[in-house]
């Protein structure tokens, strides 16, 4: 029997590998608040200039240590999830319990990790108390390695996949889409430049958010700017977001999200150590020893013809979207900006998700099989009861940054607002 794991989530390969691009996203766009330092005096930038500086960052090689800490105000659910260490459960139930624990740990847990990036190669090394997990990403293959269970899963592109042909077809489709967009513009207009897009985004952001440059400081030994975003309304749970941006290359180094009225961040993550040189090539290589159990999975890619068929079908769906939109239910949005609340009928949401999954399954062998349900229905109900409290008309969950209401009549409302606001919207819609 394996000891109960109390550290960060331990995803199974099918859960982790499809998101293998995460190391890259973390490495180049990680959002731990920085410490102000009087000796740091970077050139003054306006908020617009700082955002443009960060957006223009072209860092594609680095190595560093990341720390994430979450204090969302959720209860301790350790006793709810039995996991594989519980006696009497079958393998499927044990696997479901493990994944449920993984998902909750991801949302509420804290962890340390090392990240390495060099172009199209990446590695994420999550450090557990007495073990580690690694995701290796290299051209044509990816590995998920768990040192505790001594298992290694290798995902690779199928030998008969026409990767070059698919890339060429995607480029062709992108060129066609650009040409169509340009043809629909008046003669005096052109497609917006990146700077124009940035300016428009900042204009829209300014309507709901006060954007400012905070105090220069240091993160992971690097001089950094601080970008501060504060909602212009007091109807949201979010108080502020602070992002540390490297003063030399514009890379995001750290960030924190603080709830309204709170003294400490509810969520913070970022580098504690970072170097922007290319890591040694050896850190991206993995060769399993005889002690490891190795599994092989080939990633099924579509053929060029299948890709063209999907594009044609998407165009047909787009042309009939106007008619279909009158038949499909849409989420109801209450409020706006940071105080926006989304409302959707729970049964309708489930049906729409099932329809989308069915539509995506073009060809029996064209796509990977669907991931197994992450937990059983009984566990989902137990989790719902443990996380929520009774309110007028249903049950509600409020963390420091997000609230969710499950109404007795089958609706779900969610937003970064107090539960009372959700209850009010739910009552007005009855």
C-alpha positions in Angstrom: 0.0 0.0 0.0 1.4 3.4 -0.9 1.5 6.0 1.8 -1.2 8.7 1.6 0.2 11.6 -0.4 -0.2 14.9 1.2 2.0 16.9 -1.2 1.1 18.4 -4.5 -1.1 16.7 -7.0 0.3 13.5 -8.6 -1.4 13.4 -12.0 -1.5 10.2 -14.1 0.1 10.5 -17.5 -3.2 10.9 -19.4 -4.0 13.9 -17.3 -0.6 15.5 -17.5 0.8 14.9 -21.0 -2.0 16.6 -23.0 -1.0 19.8 -21.1 2.7 19.2 -21.7 2.9 22.8 -23.1 2.4 24.0 -19.6 6.1 24.2 -18.8 6.6 26.5 -21.8 3.7 28.7 -20.6 5.1 28.8 -17.1 8.6 29.5 -18.3 7.8 32.5 -20.5 4.7 33.9 -19.0 4.6 33.1 -15.3 2.4 35.4 -13.5 5.5 35.5 -5.4 5.0 39.2 -5.2 8.3 41.0 -5.3 10.0 42.8 -2.5 10.5 46.6 -3.0 14.2 47.5 -3.0 15.4 51.1 -2.6 18.5 50.3 -4.5 16.6 49.3 -7.6 15.9 52.3 -9.9 14.9 51.2 -13.3 14.1 53.8 -16.1 10.6 55.2 -15.6 7.9 53.7 -17.8 4.2 54.4 -18.1 1.8 51.6 -17.7 1.3 51.5 -21.5 5.1 51.3 -22.1 5.5 48.6 -19.5 2.8 46.4 -21.0 4.3 46.9 -24.5 7.7 46.1 -23.1 6.5 42.8 -21.5 4.5 41.9 -24.6 7.6 42.3 -26.8 9.7 39.9 -24.6 11.2 37.2 -26.8 12.8 35.0 -24.1 12.9 31.4 -25.3 15.6 29.9 -23.1 15.8 29.8 -19.3 16.1 27.6 -16.2 14.8 28.4 -12.8 13.0 27.4 -9.6 9.3 28.2 -9.2 7.2 28.4 -6.0 3.4 28.4 -5.9 1.4 29.1 -2.8 -2.4 29.2 -2.6 -4.6 30.3 0.4 -8.0 30.3 -1.2 -10.0 29.6 2.0 -11.2 26.1 1.1 -11.7 23.5 3.8 -9.3 20.6 4.4 -10.7 17.8 2.2 -8.1 15.1 3.1 -10.6 13.0 5.0 -13.0 13.0 2.1 -10.8 11.4 -0.4 -9.7 7.8 0.4 -7.5 7.3 -2.7 -5.8 4.1 -3.6 -4.7 3.5 0.0 -8.3 2.7 1.1 -9.2 -0.9 1.5 -12.2 -2.5 -0.2 -12.4 -0.3 -3.3 -11.9 -1.6 -6.8 -9.1 -0.3 -9.1 -11.5 2.1 -11.0 -12.8 3.7 -7.8 -9.2 4.0 -6.4 -8.1 5.7 -9.6 -11.0 8.0 -9.5 -10.3 8.9 -5.9 -6.7 9.6 -6.7 -7.6 11.9 -9.6 -10.2 13.7 -7.4 -7.4 14.3 -4.8 -5.1 15.5 -7.7 -7.7 18.1 -8.9 -8.4 19.5 -5.5 -4.6 19.6 -4.7 -4.0 21.5 -8.0 -6.6 24.2 -7.0 -5.6 24.5 -3.4 -2.1 23.2 -3.0 1.3 24.7 -2.9 4.4 23.3 -4.6 7.9 23.9 -5.7 9.2 23.0 -9.2 12.1 23.5 -11.5 11.5 24.6 -15.1 13.9 24.4 -18.1 13.3 25.8 -21.5 15.2 26.0 -24.7 13.2 26.7 -27.9 11.0 23.8 -28.6 12.5 21.7 -25.7 11.1 22.0 -22.2 11.1 20.2 -18.8 9.0 20.6 -15.7 10.3 19.0 -12.6 7.7 19.0 -9.7 9.4 18.3 -6.4 7.5 16.2 -3.9 8.6 15.5 -0.3 10.5 12.3 -1.1 10.1 12.0 -4.8 9.7 14.0 -8.0 7.7 14.0 -11.2 9.0 15.1 -14.5 7.5 16.1 -17.8 10.0 16.2 -20.7 9.0 17.8 -24.0 11.2 17.3 -27.1 10.4 17.5 -30.8 8.4 14.4 -31.7 8.0 13.0 -28.2 7.2 13.7 -24.5 7.8 11.7 -21.3 5.9 11.7 -18.0 8.1 10.2 -15.3 7.0 9.5 -11.7 9.9 8.5 -9.4 7.6 7.3 -6.6 5.8 4.7 -8.7 8.8 4.2 -11.0 6.7 4.5 -14.1 7.5 6.3 -17.3 5.1 7.0 -20.1 6.4 8.0 -23.5 4.2 9.8 -26.0 5.4 10.1 -29.5 3.9 11.1 -32.9 2.7 8.1 -34.9 5.3 6.9 -37.5 3.0 7.4 -40.4 2.0 11.0 -39.4 2.6 13.6 -42.1 3.8 16.3 -39.7 5.3 18.5 -42.5 2.2 18.2 -44.6 0.0 19.2 -41.6 2.2 22.2 -40.9 2.0 23.3 -44.6 -1.8 22.9 -44.6 -2.1 24.9 -41.4 0.0 27.7 -42.9 -2.2 27.7 -46.0 -5.4 27.9 -43.9 -3.9 30.8 -41.9 -3.0 32.7 -45.1 -6.5 32.1 -46.5 -8.1 33.4 -43.3 -5.9 36.5 -43.3 -6.6 37.2 -47.0 -10.4 36.9 -46.3 -10.2 39.3 -43.4 -8.3 41.8 -45.4 -10.7 41.6 -48.3 -13.7 42.4 -46.0 -12.0 45.6 -44.8 -12.8 49.0 -46.4 -10.0 50.1 -48.8 -8.8 52.8 -46.4 -8.3 50.3 -43.5 -5.8 47.6 -42.8 -5.5 44.7 -40.4 -4.5 46.2 -37.0 -0.8 46.1 -36.1 0.3 44.4 -32.9 0.7 47.9 -31.3 -2.8 48.9 -32.4 -4.2 45.7 -30.9 -2.3 46.4 -27.6 -3.6 50.0 -27.5 -7.2 48.8 -28.0 -6.8 46.1 -25.3 -5.5 48.7 -22.9 -8.3 51.1 -23.7 -10.9 48.4 -22.9 -9.0 47.4 -19.8 -9.0 50.9 -18.5 -12.8 51.0 -18.5 -12.8 48.4 -15.7 -9.3 48.4 -14.3 -6.9 51.0 -12.9 -3.5 50.1 -14.3 -0.4 51.5 -12.7 3.3 50.9 -12.3 4.3 50.0 -8.7 7.6 50.2 -6.9 10.7 48.7 -8.5 12.0 45.7 -6.7 13.9 42.4 -7.0 12.6 38.9 -7.9 15.0 35.9 -8.0 17.9 38.3 -8.0 16.6 40.3 -10.9 15.7 43.9 -11.1 12.0 44.1 -11.9 9.2 46.5 -12.6 5.8 46.0 -10.9 2.6 46.2 -12.9 -0.5 46.7 -10.6 -4.1 46.1 -11.7 -6.9 47.2 -9.4 -10.6 46.7 -10.3 -12.6 50.0 -10.5 -15.5 48.4 -8.6 -15.9 47.3 -5.0 -18.4 44.7 -6.0 -15.7 42.1 -6.8 -13.8 39.8 -4.5 -10.5 40.7 -6.2 -8.6 43.5 -4.6 -5.5 43.7 -6.8 -3.1 41.8 -9.1 0.6 42.5 -9.0 2.9 41.2 -11.7 6.7 41.5 -11.6 8.3 42.1 -15.0 12.0 41.6 -15.6 13.6 45.0 -16.1 16.1 43.7 -18.7 14.2 41.4 -21.0 10.5 42.0 -20.2 9.8 38.4 -19.0 7.2 38.0 -16.3 8.9 36.8 -13.2 6.1 36.6 -10.6 2.6 37.6 -9.7 0.1 37.6 -6.8 -3.6 38.0 -6.5 -5.0 39.5 -3.3 -8.6 39.4 -2.3 -10.3 42.7 -1.4 -9.5 43.8 2.1 -6.9 41.0 2.6 -3.4 41.7 3.9 -1.8 38.7 2.2 -2.2 37.3 -1.3 -4.7 34.4 -1.9 -2.5 33.1 -4.7 1.1 33.8 -5.6 3.5 32.1 -7.9 6.8 32.9 -9.6 10.5 32.3 -9.8 12.7 32.1 -6.7 15.8 31.6 -8.9 16.1 32.1 -12.7 18.8 32.2 -15.4 18.1 33.3 -18.9 20.8 31.2 -20.6 20.2 28.0 -22.4 20.2 25.0 -20.1 22.6 22.1 -20.6 21.1 19.7 -23.2 21.4 16.8 -20.8 18.5 18.2 -18.6 16.0 17.5 -21.5 17.1 13.8 -22.0 15.5 10.9 -20.2 16.6 7.3 -20.5 14.5 4.9 -18.2 16.5 2.5 -16.1 15.5 -1.2 -15.8 13.8 -0.3 -12.5 11.1 1.7 -14.4 7.9 0.3 -15.9 7.7 1.9 -19.4 4.5 2.5 -21.3 4.3 3.7 -24.9 1.5 5.7 -26.4 1.4 7.1 -30.0 -0.3 10.4 -30.5 -2.8 10.0 -33.3 -2.6 13.0 -35.7 -5.1 13.6 -38.5 -4.1 13.3 -42.1 -4.0 16.4 -44.3 -7.3 15.3 -45.9 -8.9 15.0 -42.5 -7.7 18.4 -41.6 -9.2 19.9 -44.7 -12.4 18.1 -44.0 -12.6 19.6 -40.5 -11.9 23.1 -42.0 -14.7 22.7 -44.5 -17.1 21.5 -41.9 -16.2 24.4 -39.6 -16.9 26.8 -42.4 -20.3 25.2 -42.9 -21.1 25.5 -39.2 -20.0 29.1 -39.2 -22.3 29.9 -42.1 -25.2 28.4 -40.3 -24.3 29.9 -36.9 -26.9 32.7 -37.2 -29.8 30.2 -37.5 -28.3 27.8 -34.9 -27.8 30.6 -32.4 -31.5 31.0 -32.0 -31.8 27.3 -31.1 -28.9 26.9 -28.7 -29.1 28.1 -25.2 -26.5 30.7 -24.2 -25.0 31.6 -20.8 -26.7 34.6 -19.1 -24.2 37.2 -18.1 -25.2 39.5 -15.2 -23.2 42.6 -14.5 -19.9 43.5 -16.2 -16.2 43.6 -15.8 -14.8 42.2 -12.6 -18.3 41.9 -11.1 -19.6 39.8 -14.0 -21.6 36.7 -13.1 -22.2 33.8 -15.6 -25.4 31.8 -15.2 -26.1 28.5 -17.0 -28.5 25.7 -16.6 -26.5 22.7 -15.4 -28.2 20.1 -17.5 -27.8 22.3 -20.6 -24.1 22.7 -19.9 -23.7 19.0 -19.7 -25.5 18.4 -22.9 -23.5 21.0 -24.8 -20.2 19.5 -23.5 -21.4 16.1 -24.7 -22.3 17.5 -28.1 -18.9 19.3 -28.5 -17.1 16.0 -27.6 -19.2 14.1 -30.2 -18.5 16.8 -32.8 -14.8 16.6 -32.2 -14.6 12.9 -32.7 -14.1 13.0 -36.5 -13.0 9.6 -37.6 -12.7 6.6 -35.3 -8.9 6.8 -35.2 -8.4 10.5 -35.8 -8.4 11.6 -32.2 -7.3 10.2 -28.9 -9.9 8.4 -26.8 -11.7 10.6 -24.3 -10.1 10.9 -20.8 -11.9 8.8 -18.2 -14.1 10.6 -15.8 -11.9 12.2 -13.1 -14.1 10.9 -10.2 -17.3 9.0 -9.5 -20.7 10.5 -9.2 -20.8 9.7 -5.5 -17.5 11.4 -4.9 -18.7 14.4 -6.8 -21.7 14.7 -4.5 -19.6 14.2 -1.4 -17.2 16.9 -2.6 -20.1 19.3 -3.4 -21.5 18.8 0.2 -18.1 19.3 1.8 -17.3 22.5 -0.2 -20.6 24.2 -0.1 -23.0 25.6 2.5 -26.8 26.0 2.3 -28.1 29.3 1.2 -31.5 30.6 0.0 -32.4 28.5 -3.1 -29.4 26.2 -3.2 -25.8 25.6 -2.0 -22.9 27.9 -2.4 -19.1 27.9 -2.4 -17.1 31.1 -1.7 -13.3 31.2 -1.8 -11.4 34.3 -1.3 -11.4 35.0 -5.1 -14.4 33.1 -6.6 -18.0 32.2 -5.7 -20.2 29.5 -7.2 -23.9 28.9 -6.5 -25.7 25.7 -7.3 -29.4 26.4 -7.3 -32.1 23.9 -6.3 -33.7 24.3 -9.7 -30.6 23.2 -11.6 -28.7 26.4 -12.4 -25.1 27.3 -11.8 -23.9 30.9 -11.2 -20.3 31.8 -10.8 -18.2 35.0 -10.5 -15.6 36.9 -8.5 -18.3 38.3 -6.3 -19.8 37.6 -2.9 -22.3 34.8 -2.6 -25.1 37.2 -1.8 -24.7 38.7 -5.3 -25.2 35.3 -6.8 -28.2 34.6 -4.7 -29.7 37.9 -5.8 -29.2 37.2 -9.5 -30.6 33.7 -9.0 -33.8 35.0 -7.4 -34.3 37.7 -10.0 -34.2 35.0 -12.7 -36.8 32.7 -11.3 
